[in-house]
Amino acid sequence: MTTAGDLPPVYLLGGRLNALSAVRSLGERGVAVTVLDDRGEGRLAAKSRHCHRYLDTPLDASSSQWWLDVLSKEGAGAVVFPCSDVSLEFLARNRLDLVNAGCLPIEADGDALITALDKEATYRRARALGISAPSTVRIRTSDDLALAVSDLEFPFGVKPASQHRFWEALRRNPALFAAWLDHPKGVVLDDKEQLLRLVEPLVELGIEVLATEVVVGPDDNYCSYYTYLDASGLPLFHFTKRKPRQYPIHFGQGTYHVTKWLPDVADVGLRMCQGLGLRGICNVEFKRDSRTGELRLIECNARLTATDALERKAGLDLPWIAYTRAIGTTDVVASEFKDGLCQWVPLLDLKALVAYRRAGELTTTKWITSLARRQSFATFDLGDLGPSVASARARVKSLASRIPRASQASRK
């Protein structure tokens, strides 16, 4: 086993909670961690006591080109670890340059990464593999918008065709950015009025989105599969979990997650990852259709996710697995994980409770009962309080900035 004194440094690229989890996993083991950020995305990770150095992309630079410049100058012998979709695309397109500079990129297949980053392409591949995926219409033009209305019944969902490109484009339009800020994963549209308000401005600016059928069933039907595929495409482990709640409800970010062994999810998930040709870190999310019991694909990721802290608590340390394989050493990977472990996002989950109650889908008693067990958190860690303090300060600052605006509005 490699000792701390022998461990090469690592450069984490972008990422929010993903980068924070990787900083903690690797920094705790004595790895010197540098975060190369993308417009402040990974600032929480910088507050961790395990982060040795934090550098953000200059305002006048392209993050990808800046990353490549930095790594070409100082990355020889260091592991390069993407933690966001932007950095996954960077790795896919620049792997050879990184290797030629002496860097050690984590295991991944470039072509498969590009496919996984495009939701429509991922859905097409799933159908070719015999895996169910929702009906979709790619919206680029006003004609596509009309087609979506005719082909899909309300309610239907709208999500970014490419998550990182979508938000990159929205950053250049503050009004649209603000309108979509409460819908990071996408939005369920109930009528044409919502469609015109939220989607038509995107079409006018040439920002592509995907209109998608909403899979029938409660949010408790969401489930995920995680694995790590070696160079031959063989899995090192199998991990599954449930996502009972999210916010915004029905089409949002997970607010409560529970580890649970689900054999059919593992079977279909592995088939999807191998069928895409992925290597390294893999994650597939499904929703079980209440009408048929069939698992239907929601998305596929080839990176850490916001529940990486939960996977580590369950005994599967994905950052460490990817790191050790990049440097040519391996530790024994657990063949089993603990059922019934939970990750909770308190403030968002409280908002979710209000929304679920309003929709008649959850009672306060059931919500409280679900929390009557030991919880883990993505940000809070007693041994590393810096990120939690920084997050709390940011919330207070955001709340304080809204009070004058609310006061002015009430006087009008």
Secondary structure, 3 states (H helix, E strand, C coil): CCCHHHCCCEEEECCCHHHHHHHHHHHCCCCCEEEECCCCCCHHHHCCCCCCEEECCCCCCCHHHHHHHHHHHHCCCCEEEECCHHHHHHHHHHHHHHHHCCCEECCCCHHHHHHHHCHHHHHHHHHHCCCECCCEEEECCHHHHHHHHHHCCCCEEEEECCHHHHHHHHCCCHHHHHHHCCCCCCEEECCHHHHHHHCHHHHHCCCCEEEEECCCCCHHHEEEEEEEECCCCCECCCEEEEEEEEECCCCCEEEEEEECCCHHHHHHHHHHHHHHCCCEEEEEEEEECCCCCCEEEEEEECCCCCCHHHHHHCCCCHHHHHHHHHCCCCCCCCCCCCCCCEEECHHHHHHHHHHHHHCCCCCHHHHHHHCCCCEECCCCCCCCCHHHHHHHHHHHHHHHHHHHHHHHHHHC
